[in-house]
Amino acid sequence: MKKILLVLVVMMAVVCFACLGCSGGGTDGEDGAKTEDGAANMTAPPENMTEYESAEMGFSVYYPDGWQGEDSSDRVGKSATFRQEGREPSNIPGEVPVIHVVLPAFDYAPTSLDEYMESQVNTFEDAGLDYELTDTTMGGQKAVKLVTASADGSVKIMQVSTYKDGQVYYMILNSPGSEYDSLVDTFETMVASFKFI
């Protein structure tokens, strides 16, 4: 159990340093149809969502109305964090549901998505965590979806990772197990709306 919590804490340490501000704007619209792997083809902005755009990080993504977005940049990388308004951040992984878009900084730079995912899989296997991998897309790029949970199911994670121009990008849903199922559609809509700019 300590190994599982350690892995979850390490993963969240990479993405839990949001504190600056957010940008907004956007329009309502309809999202496109989903493909067989669950990824959506966005033909218009998703309904009831606001656009977040970061020229510095090189992407845009839509997030739900009633949520807030914040930027962060520190020694572990750059990220944008999205959470429901009124839900304060927590240092305890999985206590409050959050969705992060992360551009991690590495001591070494992975040269491909496959190399990055191999390191992720090794981390989960070393901790004895079960996980599921699925090929998908993000931002028009090949991507891999990883789903895992703590041994007791109290924390569930879905992460979609891609690689572009020498940089890993990943989106991660970290949620209390009891709220996870209600957030999967939101997360997948956000992943489908992700665009490189």
C-alpha positions in Angstrom: 0.0 0.0 0.0 2.9 2.4 0.8 4.3 1.7 -2.7 1.0 2.5 -4.3 0.6 5.8 -2.4 4.2 6.7 -3.1 3.7 6.2 -6.9 0.5 8.2 -6.8 2.2 11.0 -4.7 5.1 11.1 -7.2 2.7 11.3 -10.1 0.7 14.1 -8.5 3.8 16.0 -7.4 4.5 16.3 -11.1 1.2 17.9 -11.8 -0.1 19.5 -8.6 1.8 22.9 -8.7 -1.0 25.0 -10.2 -1.1 28.5 -8.8 -1.0 31.3 -11.3 -4.1 32.1 -13.4 -6.2 31.0 -16.3 -7.3 32.4 -19.7 -10.7 31.9 -21.0 -13.1 32.7 -23.8 -14.8 30.4 -26.2 -18.1 29.6 -27.7 -20.7 26.9 -27.2 -21.3 24.4 -29.9 -21.5 20.7 -30.6 -18.9 18.1 -30.2 -18.2 15.5 -32.9 -18.9 11.8 -33.0 -16.7 9.4 -31.1 -14.5 6.9 -32.8 -14.2 3.2 -31.9 -11.5 3.8 -29.3 -13.6 6.5 -27.5 -11.7 9.5 -28.9 -14.0 12.1 -30.3 -13.5 14.0 -33.5 -14.2 17.6 -32.6 -16.0 19.4 -35.4 -17.1 22.3 -33.2 -16.4 23.5 -29.7 -18.1 21.3 -27.1 -21.3 22.6 -25.5 -21.0 24.2 -22.0 -17.3 24.4 -22.2 -14.8 27.3 -22.2 -11.6 27.4 -24.2 -8.2 27.5 -22.4 -5.3 28.5 -24.6 -1.6 28.7 -23.7 0.7 29.9 -26.5 3.7 29.3 -24.1 2.8 25.7 -23.7 1.6 25.3 -27.3 -1.9 24.0 -26.9 -5.6 24.8 -26.4 -8.2 22.7 -24.7 -11.8 23.1 -23.6 -12.9 22.6 -20.0 -16.3 22.6 -18.4 -18.2 25.7 -17.4 -18.2 25.8 -13.7 -14.6 24.7 -13.5 -11.5 26.9 -13.2 -8.1 26.6 -14.9 -4.7 27.6 -13.6 -1.2 27.6 -15.0 1.9 26.4 -13.2 5.6 26.2 -14.1 8.3 24.8 -11.8 11.2 22.4 -11.7 9.0 19.4 -12.7 7.6 21.1 -15.8 4.7 23.2 -17.0 1.0 22.4 -16.5 -2.5 23.6 -16.6 -4.8 22.3 -13.9 -8.6 22.2 -14.1 -11.0 21.6 -11.1 -14.5 22.3 -10.2 -15.1 25.8 -8.8 -15.4 25.8 -5.0 -13.2 22.6 -4.7 -10.0 23.7 -3.2 -6.8 21.9 -4.2 -5.4 19.2 -1.9 -1.9 17.8 -1.3 -3.4 14.4 -0.9 -3.6 12.7 -4.3 -7.1 11.8 -5.4 -8.8 13.7 -2.6 -10.2 16.3 -5.0 -10.9 15.5 -8.6 -8.5 17.4 -10.9 -7.6 17.2 -14.6 -4.1 18.3 -15.6 -2.4 19.0 -18.9 1.3 18.5 -18.3 4.5 19.2 -20.3 6.9 17.4 -17.9 10.5 18.3 -17.5 12.9 15.3 -17.4 16.4 14.6 -16.2 16.6 12.7 -19.5 14.5 13.5 -22.5 12.5 10.6 -23.9 12.9 10.4 -27.7 9.5 8.9 -28.4 6.1 8.1 -27.0 7.0 4.5 -26.7 10.1 5.3 -24.6 8.0 7.5 -22.3 5.3 4.9 -21.9 7.8 2.2 -21.2 9.1 4.3 -18.2 5.5 4.8 -17.0 4.7 1.1 -17.3 7.9 0.2 -15.4 6.9 2.6 -12.6 3.5 0.9 -12.3 4.9 -2.6 -12.5 7.5 -1.8 -9.9 4.7 -0.6 -7.5 2.6 -3.7 -8.2 -0.2 -1.7 -9.7 -2.6 -3.0 -12.3 -3.1 -0.9 -15.3 -4.7 -0.9 -18.8 -3.2 0.6 -21.9 -5.2 1.6 -25.0 -4.0 3.2 -28.2 -5.8 6.5 -29.0 -5.0 10.0 -30.3 -4.6 13.4 -28.8 -4.1 16.6 -30.7 -4.0 14.6 -34.0 -1.0 12.6 -32.7 -0.6 9.0 -31.8 -1.4 8.7 -28.0 -1.7 6.0 -25.3 -4.4 5.9 -22.7 -3.4 4.5 -19.3 -6.0 3.6 -16.6 -5.1 2.6 -13.1 -6.3 2.7 -9.5 -5.0 2.3 -6.0 -5.3 -1.2 -4.7 -8.3 -0.2 -2.5 -10.0 1.7 -5.4 -10.0 5.0 -3.4 -8.0 6.8 -6.2 -8.5 6.3 -9.9 -6.4 7.7 -12.7 -6.8 8.0 -16.5 -3.8 9.5 -18.4 -3.6 10.1 -22.1 0.0 10.8 -23.3 1.4 11.9 -26.6 4.7 13.1 -28.0 5.3 16.0 -30.4 8.5 17.8 -31.5 10.6 16.3 -28.7 8.1 17.0 -25.9 5.8 14.7 -24.0 2.3 16.0 -23.4 -0.1 14.3 -21.1 -3.6 14.8 -19.7 -4.4 13.1 -16.5 -7.7 12.7 -14.5 -6.9 12.0 -10.9 -10.0 11.4 -8.9 -11.5 9.9 -5.8 -12.7 6.4 -6.8 -16.3 7.4 -5.9 -16.3 10.3 -8.4 -14.3 8.8 -11.2 -17.1 7.3 -13.4 -19.0 10.6 -13.4 -15.9 12.4 -14.7 -14.7 10.1 -17.5 -16.9 11.6 -20.2 -15.7 15.1 -19.2 -12.1 14.0 -19.3 -12.5 12.3 -22.7 -14.3 15.4 -24.1 -11.3 17.5 -22.9 -8.8 15.1 -24.5 -10.8 15.2 -27.8 -10.8 19.0 -27.8 -7.0 19.2 -27.2 -5.2 21.0 -30.1 -1.6 22.0 -30.7 -1.2 25.6 -31.6 
